[in-house]
């Protein structure tokens, strides 16, 4: 894994790297702890794997701890996640007791002493109740879409969220009056990660051949966890409509996360729907647990159009990845997606199956437009959503809090 900030100079320039080093000077020796609910699966874990070595390279002492939960705990936090993204799913008294009990056991197990503690998402939010007496700054980093939360579940979580020093969101759309400092920090991708590095034509073709996906017609792709909010069934409907006018294939590529108890049942539903058409490819195939980052990279680079038909979305790093690869993207205008896809400039935003179908067809019929949008999207990501900007945002925020 790349761990040196200087290796990003070719992407952002020497001035940017020098600025990051200057920001880190006053934070030398600062102890930094991140806590989340899984070490793999999903964008949070992926970003932490890439960010923490860079913090260390800049002289901060970093640790990452993962909460250990029970089946009922993860069922509860999945219910919370779904409710906070708008579904009418109340928490039972038993769920609340388990949520608090698991957090208490983990907070007692994990050393929470650090100058800066960053707690990610609702799962470990109650850790703030076990804050040590040592002078420290606590950040609650919420990665999910809070634009239309279930009020009951949000009020329950708010009792913890309002105890933090800072709340960090991916979009202004998710901010409510918490009575504390709020920061907007967009997620990022690492251009040096295996998921985003350049690949040769031969490497791309080898992955398509490995999964027996012919290259005989246009390929539509959505890369996402198999989750109801990613709407893969809606993507299948888009594909069914598109293929009536333009012959194509559809790839739905994704997987699950260790803290998602609903994943297996939902992917079974998607597989059943996809089985009706041999030109729909579900990856990974049954019997394989996950795709490698290089495989996802190759699938994205080999696709003609990338779709992100999310119903709710914190940010959608899969969109960021697609734009970085200069691919035309059609995505729903939810959550943090409009920060990336500027309609008609860096891609197309859509608001329905019909609208998504229309815009996919337009791109299939106008390859010059597809190339232009892809190039603009790449530049937009380069300027706004690379890991160096993410690192800089955290350093600025830590410096601001330290001076208060």
C-alpha positions as CSV (number, residue, x, y, z in Angstrom):
1,X,0.0,0.0,0.0
2,X,1.2,3.5,-0.8
3,X,1.9,5.5,2.4
4,X,3.8,8.6,1.2
5,X,2.2,11.9,0.6
6,X,4.9,12.9,-1.9
7,X,3.7,10.2,-4.3
8,X,0.6,12.3,-5.1
9,X,2.6,15.2,-6.5
10,X,2.0,14.1,-10.1
11,X,-1.8,14.4,-9.5
12,X,-2.1,17.6,-7.5
13,X,1.2,19.4,-7.9
14,X,4.0,20.3,-5.5
15,X,2.2,23.4,-4.1
16,X,-0.7,21.3,-2.9
17,X,1.6,18.8,-1.2
18,X,3.7,21.5,0.4
19,X,0.4,23.1,1.7
20,X,-0.6,19.8,3.3
21,X,2.8,19.4,5.0
22,X,2.5,22.9,6.4
23,X,-0.9,22.1,7.8
24,X,0.5,19.0,9.5
25,X,3.4,20.8,11.2
26,X,1.4,22.0,14.1
27,X,-0.2,18.6,14.5
28,X,3.0,16.6,14.9
29,X,2.6,13.8,17.5
30,X,-1.2,14.3,17.7
31,X,-2.9,11.0,18.5
32,X,-5.8,10.2,16.2
33,X,-8.3,7.4,16.6
34,X,-10.9,6.3,14.1
35,X,-13.7,3.9,15.1
36,X,-16.2,2.3,12.7
37,X,-18.2,-0.9,12.5
38,X,-16.3,-3.0,9.8
39,X,-12.8,-3.3,8.4
40,X,-14.0,-4.3,4.9
41,X,-16.9,-3.7,2.6
42,X,-18.2,-0.2,1.8
43,X,-16.7,3.2,1.3
44,X,-15.9,4.0,4.9
45,X,-13.5,1.1,5.4
46,X,-12.0,1.7,2.0
47,X,-11.2,5.3,2.8
48,X,-9.8,4.6,6.2
49,X,-7.4,2.0,4.7
50,X,-6.0,4.7,2.4
51,X,-6.2,7.8,4.7
52,X,-4.6,6.5,7.9
53,X,-1.2,5.7,6.5
54,X,-1.0,9.2,5.1
55,X,-1.8,10.7,8.5
56,X,1.0,8.6,9.9
57,X,3.4,9.8,7.1
58,X,2.6,13.4,8.1
59,X,3.6,12.7,11.8
60,X,0.3,12.0,13.4
61,X,0.0,8.8,15.6
62,X,-3.0,7.0,14.2
63,X,-5.1,4.0,15.3
64,X,-8.2,2.4,13.9
65,X,-10.6,0.3,16.0
66,X,-13.5,-1.7,14.8
67,X,-16.7,-2.3,16.8
68,X,-17.6,-5.9,17.5
69,X,-21.4,-6.6,17.4
70,X,-24.0,-9.3,17.8
71,X,-26.5,-10.3,15.1
72,X,-29.2,-8.3,16.9
73,X,-27.0,-5.3,17.1
74,X,-26.3,-5.3,13.4
75,X,-30.0,-5.9,12.6
76,X,-30.7,-2.9,14.8
77,X,-28.0,-0.7,13.1
78,X,-29.3,-1.7,9.7
79,X,-32.8,-0.7,10.7
80,X,-31.4,2.6,11.9
81,X,-29.6,3.1,8.7
82,X,-32.7,2.4,6.6
83,X,-34.9,4.6,8.9
84,X,-32.4,7.5,8.8
85,X,-32.5,7.3,5.0
86,X,-36.3,7.6,5.1
87,X,-38.0,4.3,5.7
88,X,-40.7,4.0,8.3
89,X,-38.9,1.5,10.6
90,X,-39.2,2.2,14.3
91,X,-36.7,0.8,16.8
92,X,-38.1,-1.6,19.5
93,X,-37.1,-1.3,23.1
94,X,-35.1,-4.5,22.8
95,X,-33.2,-3.1,19.8
96,X,-32.3,0.1,21.8
97,X,-31.1,-2.0,24.8
98,X,-28.9,-4.1,22.5
99,X,-27.6,-1.1,20.7
100,X,-26.6,0.6,24.0
101,X,-25.3,-2.6,25.6
102,X,-23.0,-3.5,22.7
103,X,-21.6,0.0,22.5
104,X,-21.0,-0.1,26.3
105,X,-19.0,-3.3,26.0
106,X,-17.0,-2.1,23.1
107,X,-16.3,1.3,24.7
108,X,-15.0,-0.6,27.8
109,X,-12.8,-2.8,25.6
110,X,-11.3,-0.2,23.3
111,X,-8.8,2.4,24.5
112,X,-10.5,5.7,23.6
113,X,-7.7,8.0,24.8
114,X,-6.6,10.1,21.9
115,X,-6.2,13.8,21.1
116,X,-8.8,13.5,18.3
117,X,-11.4,10.7,18.1
118,X,-13.4,10.3,14.9
119,X,-16.5,8.1,15.3
120,X,-18.0,7.0,12.0
121,X,-21.8,6.6,11.4
122,X,-24.5,5.5,13.8
123,X,-23.1,2.2,14.9
124,X,-20.6,3.4,17.5
125,X,-22.2,6.9,18.1
126,X,-22.8,6.1,21.8
127,X,-19.0,5.9,22.4
128,X,-19.2,9.6,23.2
129,X,-20.9,8.7,26.5
130,X,-17.6,7.1,27.5
131,X,-15.3,10.0,26.6
132,X,-12.3,10.1,29.0
133,X,-11.6,13.1,31.1
134,X,-8.4,13.7,29.1
135,X,-8.6,16.8,26.9
136,X,-9.7,15.6,23.5
137,X,-11.8,16.5,20.5
138,X,-14.5,14.2,19.3
139,X,-15.9,14.2,15.8
140,X,-19.0,12.3,14.6
141,X,-18.6,11.6,10.9
142,X,-21.9,10.7,9.3
143,X,-21.6,9.2,5.9
144,X,-25.3,8.4,5.2
145,X,-28.1,10.3,3.6
146,X,-30.0,12.3,6.3
147,X,-32.0,14.4,3.9
148,X,-35.3,12.7,5.0
149,X,-34.7,10.8,8.2
150,X,-37.4,9.0,10.2
151,X,-38.0,11.5,13.0
152,X,-38.2,8.9,15.8
153,X,-34.9,7.2,15.0
154,X,-33.2,10.5,14.3
155,X,-34.3,11.9,17.7
156,X,-32.9,8.7,19.4
157,X,-29.5,9.1,17.6
158,X,-29.5,12.9,18.2
159,X,-29.1,12.3,21.9
160,X,-25.6,11.1,21.2
161,X,-24.8,13.2,18.1
162,X,-25.3,16.5,20.0
163,X,-22.6,15.5,22.6
164,X,-19.8,15.7,20.0
165,X,-17.6,18.7,19.4
166,X,-18.0,18.5,15.6
167,X,-20.5,16.7,13.3
168,X,-19.2,16.1,9.8
169,X,-21.5,15.4,6.8
170,X,-20.9,14.8,3.1
171,X,-23.5,17.4,1.9
172,X,-25.3,20.5,3.2
173,X,-28.5,18.6,2.5
174,X,-28.0,16.4,5.5
175,X,-27.4,19.1,8.1
176,X,-29.8,19.9,10.9
177,X,-29.6,22.1,13.9
178,X,-27.4,20.1,16.2
179,X,-26.1,23.0,18.4
180,X,-22.5,22.2,17.6
181,X,-19.9,22.9,15.0
182,X,-20.8,21.3,11.6
183,X,-18.3,20.7,8.8
184,X,-19.0,19.5,5.3
185,X,-16.3,17.1,4.1
186,X,-16.8,15.2,0.8
187,X,-15.4,11.7,0.7
188,X,-12.6,10.9,-1.8
189,X,-10.9,8.3,-3.9
190,X,-7.2,7.4,-4.0
191,X,-5.8,7.5,-7.5
192,X,-3.0,5.2,-6.4
193,X,-5.3,2.5,-5.1
194,X,-5.7,-0.7,-7.2
195,X,-9.3,0.3,-7.9
196,X,-8.3,3.5,-9.6
197,X,-4.8,3.0,-11.2
198,X,-4.5,2.9,-15.0
199,X,-4.9,-0.6,-16.5
200,X,-3.8,-1.9,-19.9
201,X,-6.3,-3.0,-22.5
202,X,-5.1,-6.6,-21.9
203,X,-5.8,-6.4,-18.2
204,X,-9.3,-5.1,-18.8
205,X,-10.1,-7.7,-21.4
206,X,-8.7,-10.5,-19.2
207,X,-11.3,-9.6,-16.5
208,X,-14.2,-9.6,-18.9
209,X,-13.0,-13.0,-20.3
210,X,-12.6,-14.4,-16.7
211,X,-16.3,-13.7,-16.1
212,X,-17.4,-14.8,-19.5
213,X,-18.8,-11.4,-20.5
214,X,-18.7,-11.0,-24.3
215,X,-17.6,-7.7,-25.7
216,X,-20.0,-7.9,-28.6
217,X,-22.3,-5.0,-27.7
218,X,-22.6,-1.9,-25.5
219,X,-22.2,-2.5,-21.7
220,X,-24.1,-0.8,-19.0
221,X,-22.7,-1.1,-15.5
222,X,-23.7,-0.3,-11.9
223,X,-21.2,-1.0,-9.2
224,X,-22.7,-1.0,-5.7
225,X,-23.5,-3.0,-2.6
226,X,-26.6,-5.1,-3.2
227,X,-28.8,-2.9,-1.1
228,X,-32.4,-1.7,-1.6
229,X,-31.3,1.9,-1.6
230,X,-28.9,1.2,-4.6
231,X,-32.0,0.0,-6.5
232,X,-30.4,-2.7,-8.7
233,X,-33.9,-3.9,-9.6
234,X,-34.6,-0.4,-11.0
235,X,-31.4,-0.7,-13.0
236,X,-32.6,-4.0,-14.5
237,X,-35.9,-2.2,-15.5
238,X,-33.8,0.6,-17.2
239,X,-31.8,-2.0,-19.0
240,X,-35.0,-3.8,-20.2
241,X,-36.3,-0.5,-21.7
242,X,-32.9,0.4,-23.2
243,X,-32.4,-2.9,-25.0
244,X,-35.7,-2.5,-26.9
245,X,-34.0,0.3,-28.8
246,X,-30.3,-0.5,-28.5
247,X,-28.9,-4.0,-28.0
248,X,-26.7,-4.0,-24.9
249,X,-25.5,-6.0,-21.8
250,X,-25.9,-5.1,-18.2
251,X,-23.4,-5.8,-15.4
252,X,-24.4,-5.4,-11.7
253,X,-21.3,-5.7,-9.7
254,X,-21.0,-5.4,-6.0
255,X,-21.1,-7.4,-2.8
256,X,-22.0,-6.9,0.8
257,X,-20.5,-5.6,4.1
258,X,-19.8,-7.4,7.3
259,X,-22.3,-5.2,9.2
260,X,-25.2,-5.7,6.8
261,X,-27.4,-8.6,7.7
262,X,-29.9,-8.1,4.9
263,X,-27.3,-8.4,2.1
264,X,-27.6,-12.1,1.2
265,X,-31.4,-12.1,1.0
266,X,-31.5,-9.1,-1.3
267,X,-28.8,-10.3,-3.7
268,X,-30.8,-13.6,-4.0
269,X,-33.8,-11.5,-5.1
270,X,-31.6,-9.6,-7.6
271,X,-30.2,-12.9,-9.0
272,X,-33.6,-14.3,-9.4
273,X,-34.7,-11.2,-11.4
274,X,-31.5,-11.3,-13.5
275,X,-31.8,-15.0,-14.3
276,X,-34.6,-14.2,-16.8
277,X,-32.0,-12.6,-19.2
278,X,-28.6,-14.1,-20.1
279,X,-27.3,-10.7,-21.0
280,X,-27.6,-9.6,-17.4
281,X,-24.4,-10.5,-15.5
282,X,-24.4,-10.5,-11.7
283,X,-20.9,-10.3,-10.1
284,X,-19.4,-11.8,-8.1
285,X,-20.9,-15.1,-9.3
286,X,-22.5,-17.4,-6.7
287,X,-19.7,-19.2,-4.8
288,X,-17.3,-16.2,-4.9
289,X,-17.4,-13.9,-2.0
290,X,-16.2,-10.7,-3.6
291,X,-14.5,-9.0,-6.5
292,X,-11.0,-7.7,-6.3
293,X,-10.3,-4.0,-6.6
294,X,-8.5,-4.6,-9.9
295,X,-11.5,-6.4,-11.2
296,X,-13.9,-3.6,-10.3
297,X,-11.4,-1.2,-11.9
298,X,-11.4,-3.2,-15.1
299,X,-15.2,-3.6,-15.2
300,X,-15.6,0.2,-14.9
301,X,-12.9,0.9,-17.6
302,X,-14.5,-1.6,-20.0
303,X,-18.1,-0.3,-19.6
304,X,-19.7,2.1,-22.1
305,X,-22.0,3.8,-19.6
306,X,-22.1,3.7,-15.8
307,X,-25.4,4.0,-14.0
308,X,-25.9,4.9,-10.3
309,X,-29.6,4.7,-9.7
310,X,-29.6,5.2,-5.9
311,X,-32.8,6.1,-4.0
312,X,-30.7,7.6,-1.2
313,X,-27.0,8.1,-1.2
314,X,-24.5,9.6,1.2
315,X,-22.0,10.4,-1.6
316,X,-21.5,7.4,-4.0
317,X,-17.8,6.8,-4.4
318,X,-18.7,4.5,-7.2
319,X,-19.7,7.6,-9.1
320,X,-16.4,9.3,-8.2
321,X,-14.5,6.2,-9.5
322,X,-16.4,6.2,-12.7
323,X,-15.8,9.8,-13.4
324,X,-12.1,9.4,-12.6
325,X,-12.0,6.7,-15.4
326,X,-13.5,9.3,-17.8
327,X,-16.8,7.3,-18.1
328,X,-20.2,8.9,-18.9
329,X,-22.4,8.6,-15.9
330,X,-26.2,8.7,-15.5
331,X,-27.1,9.0,-11.8
332,X,-30.1,9.9,-9.7
333,X,-30.0,13.4,-8.2
334,X,-29.9,12.3,-4.5
335,X,-27.5,12.8,-1.6
336,X,-24.0,13.8,-2.6
337,X,-24.3,12.7,-6.2
338,X,-25.1,16.2,-7.5
339,X,-21.8,17.5,-6.1
340,X,-20.1,15.1,-8.5
341,X,-22.5,14.9,-11.5
342,X,-23.2,18.4,-12.7
343,X,-26.1,17.8,-15.1
344,X,-25.1,18.1,-18.7
345,X,-21.5,19.0,-17.8
346,X,-19.9,16.1,-16.0
347,X,-22.6,13.6,-16.6
348,X,-26.4,13.3,-16.5
349,X,-28.7,13.5,-13.5
350,X,-32.0,11.6,-13.6
351,X,-35.1,11.5,-11.5
352,X,-37.0,8.3,-12.7
353,X,-36.6,5.0,-14.6
354,X,-38.0,6.8,-17.7
355,X,-35.5,9.7,-17.4
356,X,-32.6,7.3,-16.8
357,X,-33.5,5.3,-19.8
358,X,-33.8,8.4,-22.0
359,X,-30.3,9.6,-21.0
360,X,-28.6,6.3,-21.3
361,X,-30.0,6.0,-24.9
362,X,-28.9,9.5,-25.7
363,X,-25.3,8.6,-24.6
364,X,-25.3,5.4,-26.6
365,X,-26.3,7.3,-29.7
366,X,-24.0,10.2,-29.2
367,X,-20.5,8.9,-28.5
368,X,-18.9,12.3,-28.9
369,X,-21.1,13.7,-26.1
370,X,-20.2,10.6,-23.9
371,X,-16.5,11.3,-24.4
372,X,-16.9,15.0,-23.6
373,X,-18.9,14.3,-20.4
374,X,-16.3,11.7,-19.3
375,X,-13.4,14.0,-19.7
376,X,-15.2,16.8,-17.8
377,X,-16.0,14.4,-15.0
378,X,-12.4,13.3,-14.7
379,X,-11.2,16.9,-14.3
380,X,-14.0,17.6,-11.7
381,X,-12.8,14.6,-9.6
382,X,-9.1,15.6,-10.0
383,X,-9.9,19.1,-8.7
384,X,-12.3,18.2,-5.9
385,X,-12.5,14.6,-4.8
386,X,-9.0,13.1,-4.5
387,X,-7.6,11.8,-1.2
388,X,-5.2,14.8,-0.8
389,X,-8.2,17.2,-0.5
390,X,-9.8,14.9,2.0
391,X,-6.6,14.8,4.0
392,X,-6.4,18.6,3.9
393,X,-10.0,19.0,5.1
394,X,-9.3,16.8,8.2
395,X,-6.1,18.6,9.0
396,X,-7.8,22.0,8.7
397,X,-10.6,20.9,11.0
398,X,-8.2,19.5,13.6
399,X,-6.2,22.7,13.6
400,X,-9.4,24.8,14.0
401,X,-10.6,22.7,16.9
402,X,-7.1,22.7,18.6
403,X,-7.1,26.6,18.5
404,X,-10.5,27.0,20.0
